[in-house]
Amino acid sequence: MARRRVFHIKVECPGIATDLGLTSNKQLLIGKTVAVVKSSSPPEVGVELDGRNVGRIDGVVGSHVAFAIDRGQVFTAVIENAFQNYNERFKPTTALLHLKVEYLLGGGQPAIEVPKEPVEIRASAPKSFVTTVAGVTHDGRQRIVARCSVGERLTLVRDPDNRFDKGAIKIMRLNGEQLGYVPAHVSRGGDPSGLAFQMDRGDSFQCRISSLTGGDGLNLGVNIEVTEYGEDEGDASAFTESAPLRSVPVSNGLGWIIALAGVVLFIVIVIFNSR
């Protein structure tokens, strides 16, 4: 008797040109059914959305699925999540789909095994990365960006109630103004590799503006540097100050005392001579 089996896989889809950032396009894709089909030349397994090939299943899993299709197995897949990939200029490139694939496994047939992703070993040194700020052209934020400066410290605030993206992360100025959001391909809600998952489990991050772009008739943009906060680096709340605290050197304090004593002495001399 055939048994229902399920596996989950991530598929790069260069055929999806729609921006899947912090927009409703992402939500429209989630839950849609895609077809898993095999093409004849070269042998590969394609992923079709609305009758159009948008990507393919590569590697060991793709080979196993191809052999299974040859044996007559039928696969159906549903999009569980979708993320946008960007190039170094922060322009949308390919899409990354998280698929839930179902099939019926007959007696004596091998199941499809998806290799486990390697577990990341976290180094003791803090990690940092640079990314753009999404949504800077919405809700009048161009005026806010115009008041920003390179090096300015910002805060990251999780926004799980966001109706477009449960993994949304707000990027806030210290005065409470919102610059925008962390791009969806970085926050990746629900994905252990995403920033939202790491924040939800209690990891701390500091954030500052690394560069400002645009102007001269173009929309203003913001690039930020996000740094992971190590356990041995103290309280992350220290990074919410506009500037680090600096202690006054002892020599400077002694100088002020000497100067004040000189002024007092001068006043005493003037009073004594005026009598």
Backbone bond lengths (Angstrom), bond angles and torsions (degrees), N, CA, C in turn:
res aa  C-N    CA-C-N  psi(-1)  N-CA   C-N-CA  omega(-1)  CA-C   N-CA-C  phi
1 M - - - 1.472 - - 1.525 109.35 -
2 A 1.332 116.43 133.01 1.465 120.78 -177.50 1.523 110.71 -70.37
3 R 1.303 114.25 142.70 1.462 120.69 179.20 1.529 109.81 -114.93
4 R 1.308 114.68 143.01 1.474 119.81 177.99 1.515 109.01 -78.67
5 R 1.332 116.07 127.80 1.455 121.45 179.26 1.529 109.61 -124.93
6 V 1.318 115.51 154.34 1.467 121.57 -177.16 1.523 109.39 -137.00
7 F 1.330 116.53 140.90 1.462 120.31 167.64 1.522 109.26 -140.26
8 H 1.318 116.01 157.39 1.467 122.12 -178.18 1.527 108.82 -115.97
9 I 1.325 115.53 139.45 1.458 119.75 -176.91 1.527 110.13 -149.36
10 K 1.335 115.62 150.82 1.466 121.80 175.89 1.525 108.63 -103.95
11 V 1.330 116.28 133.22 1.459 121.23 -174.84 1.520 110.01 -128.72
12 E 1.341 116.32 126.66 1.459 121.37 173.02 1.524 108.71 -74.31
13 C 1.336 116.40 131.86 1.461 120.72 -175.75 1.532 110.85 -128.48
14 P 1.342 117.58 86.82 1.466 119.64 177.63 1.520 113.32 -66.80
15 G 1.345 117.07 -14.98 1.463 119.78 -179.29 1.505 114.46 -79.45
16 I 1.337 117.95 -3.13 1.466 121.05 177.55 1.523 108.12 -99.14
17 A 1.331 116.13 110.90 1.459 121.05 -176.70 1.522 112.58 -95.88
18 T 1.323 118.26 -11.37 1.461 121.63 -178.73 1.514 110.69 -69.54
19 D 1.341 117.50 134.38 1.458 121.52 178.69 1.523 109.41 -68.93
20 L 1.332 116.11 119.99 1.467 121.50 -177.54 1.520 111.20 -103.48
21 G 1.326 116.48 27.40 1.451 119.47 177.19 1.522 109.91 -70.39
22 L 1.327 116.34 -143.74 1.464 120.90 -177.44 1.528 109.20 -79.20
23 T 1.346 116.26 66.79 1.464 121.97 -178.43 1.523 108.90 -136.02
24 S 1.327 115.49 170.29 1.465 120.15 179.00 1.523 111.34 -71.88
25 N 1.343 118.45 -15.33 1.462 120.80 179.42 1.519 111.39 -58.79
26 K 1.305 116.02 -36.77 1.463 121.31 179.43 1.529 110.41 -61.75
27 Q 1.332 116.71 -47.22 1.459 120.78 -178.51 1.519 112.12 -66.75
28 L 1.329 116.92 -30.24 1.459 120.12 179.03 1.521 111.75 -68.14
29 L 1.331 117.36 -27.63 1.453 120.88 -179.56 1.529 112.33 -80.58
30 I 1.334 116.41 -36.73 1.457 120.31 -175.39 1.536 110.00 -63.40
31 G 1.325 115.12 128.17 1.461 121.17 -179.03 1.516 114.15 96.13
32 K 1.342 117.23 -10.27 1.463 119.37 179.73 1.524 110.16 -76.06
33 T 1.327 115.55 150.16 1.455 121.83 178.31 1.524 110.25 -90.63
34 V 1.314 116.66 135.98 1.463 121.48 174.71 1.528 108.21 -119.73
35 A 1.318 115.62 154.98 1.458 121.04 179.63 1.519 110.09 -96.18
36 V 1.334 115.84 141.32 1.464 122.37 175.06 1.522 107.09 -109.99
37 V 1.330 116.62 110.54 1.463 121.52 -173.36 1.521 110.41 -129.26
38 K 1.312 116.14 157.79 1.460 122.00 178.12 1.513 109.70 -109.45
39 S 1.337 115.20 130.53 1.457 119.83 175.22 1.523 108.57 -95.57
40 S 1.332 116.64 161.18 1.461 120.67 -172.51 1.524 113.18 -85.89
41 S 1.331 118.40 -37.70 1.460 119.49 -174.39 1.526 110.24 -143.47
42 P 1.342 117.99 119.55 1.469 126.52 -9.89 1.528 109.53 -74.80
43 P 1.336 118.97 162.66 1.467 119.80 -179.36 1.525 111.55 -61.69
44 E 1.287 116.79 115.28 1.458 121.21 177.27 1.519 108.80 -157.41
45 V 1.328 115.33 162.44 1.461 121.31 -179.30 1.517 108.19 -108.48
46 G 1.307 116.09 118.29 1.444 120.99 -178.23 1.520 112.22 -97.29
47 V 1.345 114.71 157.59 1.464 122.37 175.21 1.518 107.20 -113.82
48 E 1.328 116.87 121.27 1.459 121.59 -176.72 1.519 110.55 -112.51
49 L 1.328 115.15 131.48 1.457 122.69 177.48 1.520 108.36 -119.34
50 D 1.328 116.83 121.91 1.467 122.23 -177.56 1.528 111.20 54.28
51 G 1.348 116.95 40.35 1.451 121.90 177.55 1.515 115.39 77.88
52 R 1.335 117.08 7.38 1.472 120.84 -177.66 1.525 109.47 -122.10
53 N 1.338 116.59 133.57 1.452 121.00 179.58 1.525 109.60 -71.46
54 V 1.317 116.06 124.39 1.468 120.61 -177.43 1.525 112.74 -118.08
55 G 1.320 117.78 -14.52 1.460 120.42 -179.24 1.509 110.10 -173.92
56 R 1.347 115.33 -170.91 1.456 118.68 -179.46 1.525 110.43 -150.22
57 I 1.330 115.08 157.09 1.460 121.51 176.62 1.528 107.24 -96.12
58 D 1.318 115.79 115.17 1.455 120.99 -175.83 1.522 111.36 -100.74
59 G 1.323 114.88 -177.49 1.456 122.18 170.14 1.516 113.55 70.46
60 V 1.335 113.80 -156.84 1.466 121.23 -176.72 1.522 111.11 -61.70
61 V 1.335 116.83 -42.05 1.462 119.96 -178.79 1.523 110.13 -63.03
62 G 1.335 116.66 -42.91 1.454 119.70 179.05 1.519 112.50 -59.89
63 S 1.350 116.47 -40.69 1.468 120.21 178.64 1.523 111.24 -64.54
64 H 1.341 116.69 -43.12 1.461 119.96 -179.94 1.526 111.60 -64.73
65 V 1.341 115.61 -40.67 1.467 119.09 178.83 1.522 110.55 -65.58
66 A 1.337 116.93 -39.37 1.471 120.33 178.96 1.518 111.11 -61.39
67 F 1.338 117.45 -45.38 1.467 121.00 178.04 1.523 110.95 -62.68
68 A 1.348 116.17 -39.45 1.465 119.86 -179.66 1.516 111.16 -65.49
69 I 1.336 116.89 -39.42 1.467 120.35 177.96 1.530 109.86 -63.37
70 D 1.342 115.58 -38.74 1.475 118.89 177.06 1.517 111.65 -61.80
71 R 1.348 117.04 -29.81 1.467 121.09 179.28 1.526 111.89 -81.80
72 G 1.330 116.01 -4.76 1.450 119.16 177.64 1.514 115.20 103.48
73 Q 1.329 117.23 2.67 1.465 119.14 178.85 1.528 110.12 -72.86
74 V 1.324 115.26 145.75 1.462 122.10 179.98 1.521 108.41 -115.18
75 F 1.318 116.27 132.70 1.461 122.18 -178.56 1.522 109.89 -114.29
76 T 1.321 116.68 137.26 1.464 122.56 171.65 1.526 107.88 -123.74
77 A 1.305 116.16 143.03 1.468 120.10 -175.45 1.524 110.38 -134.79
78 V 1.326 115.11 145.53 1.464 122.70 178.01 1.524 108.03 -123.81
79 I 1.319 116.59 139.55 1.467 121.48 178.54 1.525 109.10 -77.05
80 E 1.322 117.11 117.06 1.461 122.34 178.54 1.530 111.64 -88.85
81 N 1.319 116.15 -33.41 1.460 120.37 179.31 1.519 108.56 -159.35
82 A 1.318 116.15 161.26 1.463 121.12 -178.30 1.520 109.09 -145.43
83 F 1.338 115.76 138.85 1.456 121.39 -179.11 1.521 109.72 -134.35
84 Q 1.318 114.94 154.61 1.456 121.23 178.70 1.520 109.65 -100.20
85 N 1.325 116.41 134.38 1.453 121.55 171.86 1.518 109.00 -100.00
86 Y 1.332 116.41 146.46 1.459 122.30 -177.66 1.527 109.38 -127.25
87 N 1.349 115.28 154.93 1.458 119.06 174.56 1.521 109.87 -89.22
88 E 1.360 116.11 -173.96 1.455 119.32 -175.81 1.524 112.95 -66.34
89 R 1.327 117.80 -16.76 1.463 121.67 175.46 1.522 111.58 -95.47
90 F 1.326 116.59 10.81 1.458 124.09 178.07 1.529 112.47 62.25
91 K 1.343 115.32 33.80 1.454 120.97 174.21 1.534 108.85 -98.12
92 P 1.342 118.05 138.59 1.471 119.98 -179.61 1.524 111.33 -58.70
93 T 1.334 116.45 134.68 1.466 121.11 177.42 1.532 108.35 -119.61
94 T 1.313 117.06 -102.63 1.460 120.36 -179.48 1.520 111.32 -92.11
95 A 1.323 115.25 169.32 1.462 121.25 174.69 1.525 108.59 -111.16
96 L 1.309 116.69 151.33 1.459 122.69 176.60 1.528 108.04 -115.62
97 L 1.319 116.18 116.35 1.461 121.32 -179.93 1.523 110.19 -103.95
98 H 1.328 115.78 134.94 1.457 121.73 171.15 1.528 106.73 -97.24
99 L 1.327 116.72 115.80 1.456 121.35 -174.37 1.527 111.64 -109.99
100 K 1.318 114.97 140.69 1.460 122.29 168.92 1.530 106.45 -104.75
101 V 1.321 116.18 113.60 1.463 121.41 -173.59 1.529 109.23 -107.85
102 E 1.333 116.48 130.24 1.464 122.17 -179.84 1.528 109.57 -118.55
103 Y 1.351 114.97 147.66 1.460 120.14 176.51 1.529 108.62 -159.31
104 L 1.319 116.13 165.90 1.462 122.04 177.98 1.517 108.63 -102.66
105 L 1.333 115.60 127.52 1.458 121.78 -177.11 1.521 109.24 -105.60
106 G 1.337 115.80 117.31 1.452 120.77 179.68 1.521 111.83 -81.96
107 G 1.310 116.33 168.37 1.449 121.45 -179.83 1.523 111.76 -62.37
108 G 1.335 116.30 133.82 1.452 121.43 178.98 1.508 114.81 81.03
109 Q 1.323 118.70 -3.78 1.462 121.45 179.77 1.532 109.43 -92.21
110 P 1.332 117.12 140.94 1.474 119.69 179.71 1.522 111.27 -76.34
111 A 1.317 115.59 144.68 1.469 120.39 177.05 1.524 110.18 -79.56
112 I 1.314 116.04 157.79 1.466 121.67 176.85 1.523 108.44 -79.85
113 E 1.320 116.33 120.29 1.460 121.28 179.72 1.519 109.43 -104.75
114 V 1.318 116.27 124.61 1.467 121.68 177.52 1.530 108.32 -97.66
115 P 1.338 117.83 121.18 1.476 119.57 179.86 1.526 110.78 -58.92
116 K 1.315 115.45 138.75 1.455 120.06 178.25 1.525 110.38 -73.97
117 E 1.334 115.04 142.30 1.453 119.40 177.23 1.521 109.66 -70.45
118 P 1.332 117.04 142.82 1.471 119.31 179.81 1.516 111.30 -62.29
119 V 1.326 116.38 142.28 1.458 121.45 178.61 1.520 108.84 -77.28
120 E 1.318 115.29 128.90 1.459 120.32 -179.33 1.524 110.04 -74.20
121 I 1.336 115.53 127.72 1.458 121.23 175.55 1.528 107.67 -94.56
122 R 1.299 115.91 114.52 1.454 120.48 -174.62 1.520 110.34 -78.08
123 A 1.299 116.37 124.25 1.456 121.46 179.44 1.520 109.66 -76.69
124 S 1.324 115.21 160.99 1.456 119.31 -178.66 1.524 111.87 -72.84
125 A 1.334 116.42 -28.93 1.467 119.50 179.54 1.526 109.94 -76.40
126 P 1.332 118.32 141.12 1.464 120.64 179.63 1.517 111.49 -65.05
127 K 1.330 116.64 143.84 1.454 121.96 179.31 1.517 108.95 -102.36
128 S 1.315 115.60 147.19 1.457 119.32 177.75 1.519 109.57 -137.75
129 F 1.323 115.57 156.62 1.450 121.20 176.49 1.521 108.13 -150.06
130 V 1.314 115.27 160.26 1.462 121.79 179.88 1.516 108.65 -113.88
131 T 1.315 116.57 135.39 1.455 121.27 177.92 1.528 108.53 -145.55
132 T 1.307 115.97 167.77 1.456 120.72 178.17 1.526 109.92 -86.95
133 V 1.311 116.89 168.88 1.462 122.99 174.59 1.524 107.54 -101.89
134 A 1.320 117.00 123.17 1.460 121.46 179.48 1.533 110.18 -86.31
135 G 1.333 116.13 147.37 1.459 121.08 173.88 1.516 115.40 84.01
136 V 1.350 118.23 17.36 1.476 119.70 -177.26 1.527 112.47 -73.02
137 T 1.320 118.01 -11.84 1.473 120.47 179.13 1.522 112.18 -94.82
138 H 1.323 117.54 0.79 1.471 121.10 -176.63 1.531 111.05 -103.38
139 D 1.329 115.07 154.99 1.466 123.40 170.42 1.532 112.83 54.98
140 G 1.326 116.63 37.39 1.459 120.37 175.74 1.515 115.04 69.21
141 R 1.338 118.12 21.15 1.468 120.55 -175.55 1.523 113.20 -75.73
142 Q 1.335 117.96 -13.66 1.461 118.78 176.79 1.531 111.04 -61.65
143 R 1.335 117.07 -34.13 1.468 120.26 177.63 1.526 110.70 -68.01
144 I 1.331 115.80 -33.89 1.466 119.79 179.05 1.521 109.82 -70.94
145 V 1.336 116.62 -43.45 1.462 120.74 179.94 1.526 110.67 -59.71
146 A 1.327 116.29 -37.00 1.465 120.39 -178.80 1.524 112.39 -62.89
147 R 1.320 117.57 -20.63 1.466 121.35 -179.92 1.532 112.64 -95.07
148 C 1.330 117.24 -0.30 1.460 121.06 -177.12 1.524 111.43 -85.43
149 S 1.297 116.17 165.58 1.461 121.63 179.15 1.522 109.54 -141.27
150 V 1.331 115.47 152.49 1.461 121.37 178.91 1.532 109.51 -64.09
151 G 1.317 116.17 135.28 1.459 121.49 -178.33 1.515 113.69 93.46
152 E 1.322 117.26 -10.82 1.468 120.70 -179.09 1.518 110.58 -62.65
153 R 1.308 116.24 134.94 1.455 121.42 -179.56 1.522 110.69 -85.17
154 L 1.330 114.35 140.63 1.453 121.85 -176.70 1.529 109.11 -127.67
155 T 1.320 116.04 171.44 1.462 120.51 175.67 1.525 109.61 -124.47
156 L 1.330 115.72 148.47 1.453 122.75 176.99 1.518 108.73 -104.90
157 V 1.335 116.87 129.08 1.462 122.16 -176.39 1.533 108.73 -127.73
158 R 1.314 117.31 120.97 1.457 120.81 176.94 1.527 111.28 -65.28
159 D 1.343 116.16 142.35 1.462 122.70 -178.60 1.531 108.95 -131.36
160 P 1.346 117.31 67.15 1.476 120.20 -174.91 1.524 114.06 -66.66
161 D 1.329 118.19 -16.42 1.462 121.06 -179.99 1.525 112.50 -88.94
162 N 1.344 117.42 4.60 1.462 120.97 179.34 1.525 109.87 -60.88
163 R 1.322 117.65 129.24 1.469 121.03 -172.85 1.528 112.39 -75.09
164 F 1.341 117.23 -15.43 1.452 119.90 178.99 1.525 112.44 -95.82
165 D 1.321 117.08 -30.13 1.463 120.42 -173.23 1.520 109.76 -152.84
166 K 1.338 117.09 111.62 1.466 121.41 179.83 1.522 111.65 -66.88
167 G 1.320 117.32 -16.44 1.457 120.70 178.32 1.515 113.19 -96.92
168 A 1.335 117.91 14.70 1.462 121.56 -175.18 1.529 111.99 -62.97
169 I 1.334 114.91 142.98 1.463 122.32 177.09 1.528 107.96 -130.37
170 K 1.337 116.68 118.30 1.459 121.03 178.34 1.529 110.30 -76.39
171 I 1.320 115.76 147.19 1.459 121.97 173.55 1.524 107.06 -112.47
172 M 1.327 116.75 114.19 1.456 122.37 -171.11 1.526 111.50 -116.48
173 R 1.331 115.23 143.85 1.468 120.69 168.24 1.526 107.80 -78.32
174 L 1.310 116.30 162.89 1.457 120.06 -177.72 1.525 112.30 -69.26
175 N 1.350 117.66 -17.66 1.463 120.45 177.84 1.530 112.17 -88.82
176 G 1.349 116.98 5.94 1.459 121.05 177.25 1.512 115.23 95.84
177 E 1.336 118.52 -5.84 1.461 120.68 178.05 1.524 110.26 -76.00
178 Q 1.342 115.91 141.26 1.455 120.17 179.84 1.519 110.53 -97.79
179 L 1.359 115.90 125.65 1.462 120.87 177.92 1.522 111.17 -82.18
180 G 1.336 117.12 -34.05 1.457 121.03 -176.89 1.510 109.92 160.38
181 Y 1.353 115.26 -141.53 1.460 120.87 -176.54 1.533 110.48 -133.87
182 V 1.320 114.68 156.69 1.458 120.26 168.04 1.527 107.45 -68.01
183 P 1.345 119.38 133.06 1.470 119.92 -179.45 1.524 112.06 -55.53
184 A 1.323 115.98 146.92 1.463 121.03 -175.35 1.516 112.56 -62.43
185 H 1.342 117.67 -29.75 1.467 118.83 -179.77 1.519 111.35 -73.21
186 V 1.331 117.19 -11.92 1.467 121.68 176.36 1.529 110.15 -97.97
187 S 1.336 117.17 -43.31 1.470 120.04 -178.35 1.525 111.58 -70.56
188 R 1.316 118.19 -43.43 1.466 124.35 174.71 1.527 113.02 42.59
189 G 1.315 116.35 65.20 1.458 120.91 -177.27 1.516 113.00 -53.74
190 G 1.327 116.64 129.70 1.447 122.43 179.15 1.508 114.97 86.12
191 D 1.327 118.06 -13.06 1.460 121.65 179.54 1.522 108.37 -93.44
192 P 1.346 118.67 127.19 1.467 120.58 -178.89 1.516 114.17 -58.26
193 S 1.349 116.93 -21.44 1.459 119.35 179.15 1.522 112.31 -85.18
194 G 1.338 117.88 -5.77 1.453 121.23 -175.24 1.515 113.61 -89.19
195 L 1.323 115.40 158.37 1.454 121.88 -179.04 1.532 111.41 -67.03
196 A 1.336 117.63 -35.36 1.469 120.78 -179.31 1.524 110.57 -63.03
197 F 1.331 116.77 -44.07 1.466 121.05 179.38 1.523 110.07 -60.93
198 Q 1.328 117.12 -43.24 1.461 121.00 -178.36 1.525 111.27 -66.74
199 M 1.334 117.08 -38.27 1.460 119.63 177.40 1.525 110.68 -67.53
200 D 1.334 116.57 -39.60 1.463 120.29 -178.79 1.529 112.14 -65.54
201 R 1.319 116.88 -27.91 1.461 119.00 179.43 1.524 112.09 -88.03
202 G 1.354 116.36 0.47 1.450 119.80 172.67 1.511 116.12 108.42
203 D 1.341 118.17 0.73 1.462 119.57 177.95 1.528 109.91 -67.97
204 S 1.324 116.26 146.13 1.469 121.54 -178.09 1.527 110.10 -111.72
205 F 1.316 115.21 148.28 1.455 121.20 -178.04 1.531 109.55 -139.57
206 Q 1.317 114.83 145.61 1.458 119.23 170.36 1.528 107.70 -107.11
207 C 1.320 116.48 156.55 1.458 120.77 -173.16 1.516 109.57 -145.30
208 R 1.328 116.42 140.08 1.463 120.83 175.80 1.524 109.35 -149.26
209 I 1.323 116.65 160.43 1.463 121.89 179.56 1.518 108.64 -77.55
210 S 1.336 116.61 123.11 1.461 120.85 179.32 1.527 112.11 -93.38
211 S 1.337 117.48 -30.50 1.463 120.09 177.85 1.523 109.36 -164.61
212 L 1.327 114.90 157.59 1.460 123.18 175.53 1.520 108.28 -117.78
213 T 1.323 117.33 139.14 1.457 121.47 -176.31 1.524 110.26 -125.23
214 G 1.339 115.13 171.69 1.459 120.91 176.31 1.513 112.55 85.31
215 G 1.328 115.90 -159.81 1.452 121.92 -174.24 1.523 110.92 96.18
216 D 1.313 117.66 177.47 1.471 123.24 -178.45 1.530 110.90 53.73
217 G 1.324 115.83 46.74 1.459 120.93 178.88 1.510 114.69 92.35
218 L 1.334 117.10 -11.15 1.463 120.59 179.06 1.526 109.98 -98.02
219 N 1.333 116.30 155.79 1.453 120.35 176.57 1.525 110.74 -62.27
220 L 1.319 116.03 141.12 1.453 120.79 177.25 1.522 109.23 -76.19
221 G 1.323 115.76 143.68 1.454 121.19 178.83 1.513 110.71 -133.07
222 V 1.328 115.95 162.48 1.456 121.47 -178.35 1.531 109.07 -132.19
223 N 1.319 116.24 131.16 1.455 122.07 170.20 1.519 107.90 -107.95
224 I 1.322 116.65 137.76 1.462 120.58 -177.90 1.521 110.62 -122.58
225 E 1.319 115.20 152.53 1.461 121.46 172.50 1.525 107.87 -107.97
226 V 1.322 115.85 123.81 1.459 122.13 179.92 1.524 107.93 -110.47
227 T 1.324 116.56 127.13 1.460 121.45 -177.41 1.512 109.99 -122.02
228 E 1.325 115.23 130.86 1.461 120.28 177.14 1.520 109.27 -69.43
229 Y 1.328 115.20 141.11 1.461 120.74 -177.04 1.516 109.42 -97.14
230 G 1.333 117.24 114.98 1.452 121.93 -178.62 1.514 111.90 -72.68
231 E 1.339 115.30 159.04 1.458 120.50 -177.93 1.520 112.15 -66.23
232 D 1.346 115.85 -25.70 1.462 118.64 -175.96 1.508 112.92 -96.51
233 E 1.329 117.20 15.76 1.450 120.07 -175.50 1.521 113.03 -105.91
234 G 1.346 117.94 12.28 1.454 119.03 175.30 1.501 112.74 87.58
235 D 1.330 114.68 -160.36 1.456 121.93 -174.99 1.511 110.23 -84.24
236 A 1.344 117.44 127.25 1.467 121.06 -178.75 1.516 111.86 -64.58
237 S 1.334 118.28 -20.99 1.463 120.32 -178.61 1.516 111.54 -64.67
238 A 1.336 117.02 -18.11 1.465 119.18 178.74 1.511 111.40 -63.71
239 F 1.342 117.13 -23.46 1.453 120.57 -177.62 1.518 112.09 -84.16
240 T 1.325 118.82 1.54 1.453 120.62 176.04 1.522 111.61 -88.21
241 E 1.327 116.98 -4.91 1.463 119.41 176.78 1.515 109.08 -77.40
242 S 1.326 116.04 151.93 1.459 119.72 -178.92 1.515 111.81 -70.95
243 A 1.325 118.73 -23.22 1.450 122.13 178.27 1.516 107.98 -156.59
244 P 1.355 117.33 149.88 1.457 119.17 179.94 1.517 111.02 -66.63
245 L 1.333 115.59 147.61 1.447 120.36 178.27 1.513 109.64 -72.07
246 R 1.313 116.79 141.46 1.450 121.61 179.71 1.513 109.24 -124.07
247 S 1.313 116.66 131.89 1.463 120.57 177.78 1.519 109.79 -81.71
248 V 1.319 116.38 147.36 1.465 121.53 179.18 1.516 108.62 -84.00
249 P 1.344 118.78 124.69 1.453 120.35 -179.40 1.528 111.18 -59.18
250 V 1.338 115.27 148.92 1.452 120.13 -179.46 1.517 110.51 -62.59
251 S 1.339 115.88 -36.63 1.465 118.65 -178.07 1.517 111.79 -61.44
252 N 1.362 117.17 -37.21 1.459 120.64 178.42 1.524 110.56 -65.14
253 G 1.341 118.62 -40.81 1.464 121.56 179.21 1.514 111.24 -64.08
254 L 1.337 117.37 -40.73 1.466 120.76 177.93 1.517 111.36 -64.64
255 G 1.326 115.95 -36.42 1.464 119.28 178.08 1.518 111.92 -62.46
256 W 1.335 115.96 -41.02 1.472 119.51 178.66 1.531 110.91 -63.82
257 I 1.323 117.50 -38.79 1.470 120.44 179.49 1.523 111.01 -63.98
258 I 1.344 116.17 -44.04 1.475 120.31 179.50 1.525 110.47 -62.87
259 A 1.350 115.49 -42.65 1.466 119.08 -179.58 1.522 110.79 -63.76
260 L 1.346 116.59 -42.14 1.466 120.06 179.66 1.520 111.26 -64.31
261 A 1.344 115.89 -39.44 1.468 119.52 177.82 1.518 111.27 -63.16
262 G 1.336 115.80 -36.70 1.466 119.39 178.85 1.512 111.64 -65.47
263 V 1.330 116.62 -40.20 1.470 120.48 179.01 1.520 110.58 -63.92
264 V 1.353 115.97 -44.38 1.466 119.95 179.57 1.528 110.37 -61.53
265 L 1.327 115.74 -42.74 1.470 119.26 179.40 1.518 111.38 -62.59
266 F 1.350 115.81 -39.74 1.468 119.24 179.36 1.521 111.25 -63.33
267 I 1.348 116.17 -41.90 1.469 120.00 179.90 1.524 110.29 -63.82
268 V 1.331 116.89 -41.76 1.468 120.47 179.15 1.518 110.89 -61.52
269 I 1.351 117.44 -42.60 1.470 120.94 179.87 1.524 111.39 -63.40
270 V 1.364 115.04 -41.58 1.484 118.73 -179.14 1.520 109.98 -63.89
271 I 1.350 116.85 -43.49 1.462 120.42 179.27 1.515 111.17 -62.80
272 F 1.343 116.41 -42.46 1.484 120.66 -178.69 1.525 111.21 -64.66
273 N 1.317 118.20 -39.20 1.483 121.55 -178.55 1.524 111.86 -73.79
274 S 1.343 115.81 -23.41 1.464 117.41 -176.95 1.525 111.43 -80.96
275 R 1.322 117.62 -10.17 1.474 119.35 -179.35 1.515 111.15 -81.28
